[in-house]
């Protein structure tokens, strides 16, 4: 039996992870799991701890491990700590010896993509054999490359064999947000259902709902969802970044939120992109300086 299927042992802890409920993953009682599912469950717990900012502890815990799954998680922890070169080197070595391991594929794909090695990430992920985690990451990589066509193709293929899986629904929603039009509303339904149900709600799903609301022009609803997320975690960078965007759209001064984002995550991609565009604007503006006749 597929441990991630509706009848499998790992379905609930797996769903918690992909719903952004990382503390629920850490607190999950895995004592009754069968021996063959103990390691996959441990990997999910360790990845959740990295997401919660406990990368240093996770790295110490897996130090010296021989299992490729735990070595891969160690690389993920290193990447989270800014040790990108070491993390990539570890994954590249694992790719030579354990490329058929689904955890190496998925976690390795995350590390490589974070290091800007999209093609290497895709090459590793494409070796999966029916892994929805790998499919979801392939979709994300294609979207980061602005290849919506390839992302849509991946989701459509997965829908044929995965049917109503949570990960397929999420991946389809990510693509829908890029496609736009009526797809905005379809994506909204998926994220709203997750965000508003007590059993599935998380700061991640609330921000995802807010992004959909923004695309649909519902600024008040978007603000309510973002404020709800920040109430749960005041320093959640993605909520601050999206509230900053909403503030600009609303014609208000974003200075305070910009400073908050810089404090929480000075290297946030929104700030990096803003700085790059500002420099390009200043460079272009120098070509059009007013000339005053003598």
C-alpha positions in Angstrom: 0.0 0.0 0.0 1.1 3.5 -0.8 1.9 5.1 2.6 0.7 8.5 1.3 -2.6 7.2 -0.1 -5.9 7.9 1.7 -5.5 4.6 3.5 -1.8 4.9 4.2 -0.1 5.6 7.5 1.7 8.7 6.4 -1.3 10.5 4.8 -2.1 12.8 7.8 1.5 13.8 8.7 2.2 14.3 5.0 -0.8 16.5 4.6 0.1 18.5 7.7 3.5 19.2 6.2 2.2 20.4 2.8 -0.5 22.5 4.5 2.3 24.4 6.2 1.3 23.0 9.7 4.9 22.4 10.7 4.4 22.3 14.4 1.7 19.7 14.0 4.2 17.6 12.0 6.7 17.9 14.8 4.1 17.0 17.5 2.7 14.1 15.5 2.7 10.7 17.3 4.6 8.4 15.0 5.1 5.6 17.6 2.5 3.4 15.9 4.0 3.6 12.4 5.3 0.4 10.8 9.1 0.1 10.7 9.2 0.8 6.9 7.5 4.2 7.5 9.6 5.3 10.4 12.3 6.9 8.3 10.0 8.7 5.9 8.1 10.1 8.9 11.4 11.2 10.6 12.4 13.0 7.4 9.1 14.9 7.4 9.6 15.9 11.1 13.2 17.0 10.4 12.1 19.0 7.4 9.4 20.6 9.4 11.9 21.6 12.1 14.1 23.2 9.5 11.1 25.2 8.3 10.5 26.3 11.9 14.0 27.7 12.1 15.6 24.8 13.9 18.2 24.0 11.1 21.2 24.2 13.5 19.6 21.5 15.8 18.6 19.4 12.8 22.1 19.5 11.4 23.6 18.4 14.7 21.1 15.6 14.9 21.9 14.1 11.5 25.6 14.6 11.7 27.4 11.3 10.9 24.3 9.7 9.6 24.8 7.1 6.8 21.2 6.9 5.4 21.0 9.0 2.2 17.7 10.4 3.4 19.2 11.9 6.5 22.3 13.1 4.7 20.0 14.9 2.3 18.2 16.5 5.2 21.5 17.6 6.6 22.2 19.4 3.3 18.8 21.1 3.5 19.7 22.3 7.0 23.0 23.6 5.7 21.2 25.5 2.9 18.9 27.0 5.4 21.9 28.2 7.4 23.4 29.9 4.4 26.0 27.1 3.8 25.0 26.8 0.2 28.2 25.5 -1.4 28.5 22.7 1.2 24.8 21.8 0.8 25.1 21.6 -3.0 28.2 19.5 -2.9 26.5 17.0 -0.6 23.5 16.8 -2.9 25.6 16.4 -6.0 27.5 13.6 -4.4 24.2 11.9 -3.4 22.9 12.3 -6.9 25.8 10.1 -8.1 25.1 7.3 -5.6 21.4 7.5 -4.6 19.6 9.3 -7.4 16.8 6.7 -7.2 16.0 7.6 -3.6 12.9 9.7 -3.5 14.0 11.8 -0.5 17.3 12.5 -2.3 15.3 13.6 -5.3 12.9 15.8 -3.5 15.2 17.4 -0.8 18.0 17.5 -3.3 15.8 19.3 -5.8 14.9 21.9 -3.2 18.6 22.5 -2.4 19.6 22.8 -6.0 16.8 25.1 -6.9 17.5 27.3 -4.0 21.1 27.5 -5.2 19.9 28.7 -8.7 20.6 25.3 -10.3 17.2 24.8 -11.9 18.3 22.4 -14.6 20.2 20.2 -12.2 17.2 20.2 -9.9 14.9 19.1 -12.8 17.3 16.4 -13.9 17.3 14.9 -10.4 13.5 15.3 -9.8 12.7 13.8 -13.2 14.0 10.4 -12.1 11.0 10.0 -9.7 8.7 7.0 -10.0 5.2 8.4 -9.1 6.2 10.8 -6.4 3.7 13.7 -6.0 6.3 15.6 -3.9 8.6 15.5 -6.9 5.8 16.5 -9.2 4.9 19.5 -7.0 8.6 20.7 -7.0 8.9 20.2 -10.8 5.9 22.5 -11.2 7.4 25.1 -8.9 10.7 25.0 -10.8 9.0 25.4 -14.1 7.0 28.4 -12.8 10.2 30.0 -11.5 11.5 29.7 -15.1 8.3 31.3 -16.4 7.5 28.0 -18.2 3.8 27.9 -17.3 3.2 25.6 -20.3 5.5 22.9 -18.9 4.1 23.4 -15.4 0.6 22.9 -16.7 1.6 19.8 -18.6 3.1 18.3 -15.5 0.0 19.0 -13.4 -2.3 17.6 -16.1 -0.3 14.4 -16.3 -0.3 14.0 -12.5 -4.1 14.6 -12.3 -4.6 11.4 -14.4 -3.1 9.2 -11.8 -3.3 11.2 -8.6 -6.9 12.4 -8.9 -7.9 14.5 -5.9 -4.6 14.5 -4.0 -3.9 17.6 -1.9 -0.5 18.1 -3.7 -2.1 18.0 -7.1 -4.8 20.5 -6.0 -2.1 22.8 -4.7 0.1 22.4 -7.8 -2.9 23.1 -10.0 -3.6 26.2 -7.9 -0.1 27.5 -8.3 -0.4 27.2 -12.0 -3.8 28.8 -12.0 -2.4 31.9 -10.2 0.0 32.2 -13.1 -2.5 31.6 -15.8 -5.0 34.0 -14.4 -8.6 34.7 -15.4 -11.1 32.3 -14.0 -8.2 30.2 -12.6 -7.8 32.9 -9.9 -11.2 31.9 -8.5 -10.5 28.2 -8.7 -7.2 28.6 -6.8 -9.0 30.8 -4.2 -11.4 28.0 -3.4 -8.6 25.6 -2.7 -6.7 27.9 -0.5 -9.7 29.3 1.3 -10.9 25.8 2.2 -7.5 25.1 3.7 -7.1 28.5 5.4 -10.5 28.6 7.1 -10.9 25.1 8.3 -9.4 24.8 11.9 -8.0 21.3 11.0 -6.0 22.6 8.0 -5.4 26.3 8.7 -1.9 27.7 8.8 -0.1 31.0 8.2 0.9 29.6 4.8 -2.6 28.9 3.7 -3.8 32.2 4.9 -1.2 34.1 2.9 -2.0 31.9 -0.1 -5.7 32.8 0.3 -4.7 36.5 0.5 -2.7 36.3 -2.7 -5.8 35.0 -4.5 -7.9 37.7 -3.0 -5.4 40.3 -4.3 -5.6 38.9 -7.8 -9.4 39.0 -7.6 -9.3 42.7 -6.5 -10.7 42.0 -3.1 -8.3 44.1 -1.1 -10.3 44.2 2.2 -10.6 40.4 2.3 -6.9 40.1 1.4 -5.9 42.4 4.3 -8.1 40.4 6.7 -6.4 37.2 5.8 -2.9 38.7 6.0 -3.6 40.3 9.4 -4.9 36.9 10.6 -1.6 35.3 9.5 0.5 38.0 11.2 -1.5 37.6 14.4 -0.4 34.0 14.4 3.2 34.9 13.6 4.1 38.6 13.6 7.5 38.1 11.9 6.3 35.9 9.0 8.1 37.4 6.0 5.7 36.3 3.3 2.7 37.9 5.1 4.6 41.1 5.6 5.7 41.2 1.9 2.2 40.6 0.6 0.8 43.2 3.1 3.4 45.6 1.7 2.2 45.0 -1.8 -1.4 45.5 -0.7 -0.4 48.8 1.0 1.1 50.0 -2.3 -2.0 49.0 -4.2 -4.1 50.8 -1.7 -2.1 54.0 -2.2 -0.7 54.1 1.3 2.8 54.6 2.5 4.7 51.3 2.6 7.8 52.6 4.4 6.9 51.0 7.7 6.3 47.6 6.2 9.4 47.8 4.1 11.5 48.4 7.2 9.7 45.5 9.0 10.5 43.2 6.1 14.2 44.3 6.0 14.4 43.6 9.7 12.8 40.1 9.4 14.4 39.0 6.2 16.9 41.5 4.6 17.5 39.2 1.7 13.8 38.5 0.9 13.3 38.1 -2.8 10.8 41.0 -2.9 13.5 43.4 -1.5 16.2 42.1 -3.8 13.9 42.5 -6.8 12.9 46.0 -5.7 16.6 47.0 -5.3 17.5 45.6 -8.7 14.6 47.5 -10.4 15.4 50.7 -8.5 19.0 50.5 -9.8 17.8 49.9 -13.4 15.5 52.8 -13.1 18.2 55.1 -11.8 20.5 54.0 -14.6 17.9 54.6 -17.3 17.0 58.0 -15.7 20.5 59.3 -16.2 20.0 59.1 -20.0 17.1 61.6 -19.7 18.5 64.3 -17.5 17.1 67.7 -18.3 19.4 69.8 -20.4 19.3 73.6 -19.7 20.3 75.9 -22.5 23.0 78.4 -21.6 
